[in-house]
């Protein structure tokens, strides 16, 4: 899907700035920082509690870390809320 390609490009262009150890994972706080940089007005449309809840729901393995695949899912979820 074209939207997925755009989302992945946006994530890829920012990911290396946040994935300091290069393991392909971001903790929830770092992932939220990245999302707020990508979408600076997000807090005007989606409450912090909803964002926190969405991060928890996409963390399918419960490790407290977010992969690129999980980040794509998160952005899809937030786009539907927004």
N, C-alpha and C positions, 0 to 999 in steps of 0.2 A: 504494500500500500504506500502511496506517495507520501502521505502524512508521516508514516513511520520513518521513511528515509529522511525527511526534514527534521524530525525529532532527533533521530540518531546523529545527524550532522551537527545539530546544536549541542547535543550532549558531548560528542567527540571533541568539538572545538573548545569545550570548557573543562572536560574531565581531567586532563593532565595537570591543570592548574590546582586541582584539589586532591588528586590521588598522589600524594607526596611519596609514598613508599612503592608505588607502581604495582600494587597487588590486584588492581582492578576493582577494588571495593572502597566505598566511602562509609564512614559512620553516619548515623542519622543527622547529627548536628552539621557536619560538613556537607552532607547532601542537601540539607535545607539551605545552607549558605549559597550553594551553587544555584539552586532553584530560584532563590530570591534575587540573585545576580542576573539570571536569565530572564526572569519575569519580575522586574522591580516593583510593579504595582499590584502584585498578587495579593498582598495583605489587605488591599482595599476591597477585594472581592471574595476572598476565602478566609474564614477565621483560622487563627493559629491552631486551635484544637482540632479542626477538620484536617488540616495539613498533617499534624502529628498523628492523627488516627489513620490517615491514608498511608503514611510511611510505615506504621505498624502493620497495616493490612497487606502491603506489598512485600514485606520482609517474610517471605514464605518459609524460610528455614529458621527464622527466629534468632539469627546470629547478631542482630543489631547493626548489620552492615547492609549496604545497598549496592547491588551490581548494576551495570549498564542496563541489562534486561529489566531489572526491577525498576530502574529509573524511568524507562520508557513506559512501563505500566503505570507508574505514579503519575506521569504527565498526562497520560490518557484519562486517568481517573479525575484528576484536577480539572482538565479541560471540560469534562462532562458536568462537573459541579459549577464551574465558572460560568 
